[in-house]
Amino acid sequence: MGSYRRWAETKFNRPEGLMIFVELLTPDENEWLAWLGVQPVPDEYEEWSVQHVSIPCGPDEQLLFTYDLLRKSIEIRWTQGSEMLVEIIREGVRRISLTFNRTTGANIRVIFSDSLVVSNVMNVRVWPSISIRDEMR
């Protein structure tokens, strides 16, 4: 037991051994409603941390954006009628934000990170048309 304690003390009492919990930052319900006209709905079978945002994008076209606060993950399902056009599942989400401007429309911006360094940004445009752009940084 003493050797484990010495190892733990040297491992976790130094700055390079710190374990840092990074919270997933998301828009609140009012922001979703103001920007996109929809609110997140908790998953009925999963834990409280899983939220679904269903965004109608056109006739018979829908984008289902799901995020998990504990697992820091997202799932995007773009469907047209009963056909699945795109399904994306990603982990390592650091922040989800909403933007709107006249040239790009309404966007969901997802920032991913490895440790504390931003490594990837995904922009999901939901209006006037759906577009998903994934950028490595």
C-alpha positions in Angstrom: 0.0 0.0 0.0 2.9 2.4 0.8 4.4 2.1 -2.7 1.0 2.8 -4.3 0.6 5.9 -2.1 4.1 7.2 -3.1 3.3 6.6 -6.8 -0.1 8.4 -6.5 1.4 11.3 -4.6 4.2 11.8 -7.2 1.8 11.2 -10.1 -1.1 13.4 -9.0 0.5 16.1 -6.8 2.5 17.5 -9.7 1.0 19.8 -12.4 1.7 17.3 -15.2 -0.2 14.6 -13.3 -3.3 16.6 -12.6 -6.6 15.1 -13.8 -8.8 17.9 -15.1 -12.5 17.6 -15.5 -13.7 19.7 -18.4 -17.4 20.5 -18.5 -19.4 20.3 -21.8 -20.8 23.8 -22.4 -24.1 23.9 -24.2 -26.8 26.4 -25.0 -29.7 26.5 -22.5 -33.3 25.7 -23.5 -34.2 29.3 -24.1 -31.3 29.8 -26.5 -32.3 26.7 -28.5 -35.9 28.1 -28.6 -34.8 31.7 -29.6 -32.3 30.6 -32.3 -33.9 27.6 -33.8 -37.5 27.5 -32.5 -37.0 24.1 -30.8 -36.0 22.9 -27.3 -33.9 19.9 -26.2 -35.9 16.9 -25.0 -34.4 14.5 -22.5 -34.1 10.9 -23.7 -36.8 8.8 -22.1 -34.6 5.6 -21.8 -31.2 7.1 -21.2 -29.8 9.1 -18.3 -30.8 12.7 -17.8 -27.6 13.8 -19.6 -28.8 12.8 -23.0 -30.7 15.5 -24.9 -32.4 15.4 -28.3 -33.0 18.4 -30.5 -35.3 17.6 -33.5 -35.1 20.3 -36.1 -37.5 20.3 -39.1 -35.5 21.6 -42.1 -37.8 21.3 -45.0 -40.6 19.2 -46.5 -40.0 15.7 -45.2 -36.4 16.6 -44.1 -35.2 16.6 -40.5 -32.0 16.9 -38.5 -31.9 15.1 -35.1 -29.0 16.5 -33.0 -28.3 14.5 -29.8 -25.8 15.4 -27.2 -24.7 13.6 -24.1 -23.4 15.8 -21.3 -21.6 13.1 -19.3 -20.0 11.2 -22.3 -19.3 14.5 -24.1 -20.5 13.2 -27.3 -22.9 14.1 -30.2 -24.9 12.2 -32.7 -26.3 13.9 -35.8 -29.0 12.2 -38.0 -30.1 13.8 -41.2 -33.1 12.1 -42.7 -35.3 12.7 -45.7 -38.6 10.8 -45.3 -37.6 7.4 -44.1 -34.2 7.5 -45.7 -31.1 8.2 -43.5 -28.9 10.6 -45.5 -26.1 11.2 -42.9 -25.3 9.8 -39.5 -22.3 11.2 -37.5 -21.3 10.0 -34.0 -18.4 11.9 -32.4 -16.9 12.1 -28.9 -14.6 14.6 -27.3 -17.1 17.5 -27.5 -16.0 20.6 -25.5 -18.6 23.2 -26.5 -21.9 23.5 -28.5 -23.0 27.0 -29.5 -25.6 28.5 -31.8 -25.1 31.2 -34.3 -27.2 33.0 -36.9 -26.4 35.6 -39.5 -27.9 36.6 -42.9 -25.1 35.1 -45.0 -24.6 31.7 -43.4 -28.1 31.2 -41.8 -28.7 29.3 -38.5 -25.8 27.1 -37.4 -24.9 24.7 -34.6 -21.2 25.0 -33.9 -19.5 22.1 -32.1 -15.9 22.4 -30.8 -14.0 19.2 -30.1 -10.8 19.0 -28.1 -7.9 16.7 -27.1 -7.0 17.6 -23.6 -7.2 21.4 -23.5 -6.2 22.1 -27.1 -8.9 22.8 -29.7 -8.4 20.3 -32.5 -11.6 20.3 -34.5 -14.7 22.4 -35.3 -17.9 21.2 -36.9 -20.4 23.7 -38.3 -23.9 22.3 -38.9 -26.1 24.7 -40.9 -29.8 24.0 -40.4 -31.3 27.0 -42.2 -31.8 27.9 -45.1 -30.5 24.4 -46.0 -28.6 21.7 -44.2 -24.8 21.6 -44.5 -22.2 19.9 -42.4 -18.7 21.2 -42.4 -16.0 19.5 -40.3 -12.7 21.4 -40.0 -9.4 20.1 -38.5 -7.3 22.8 -36.8 
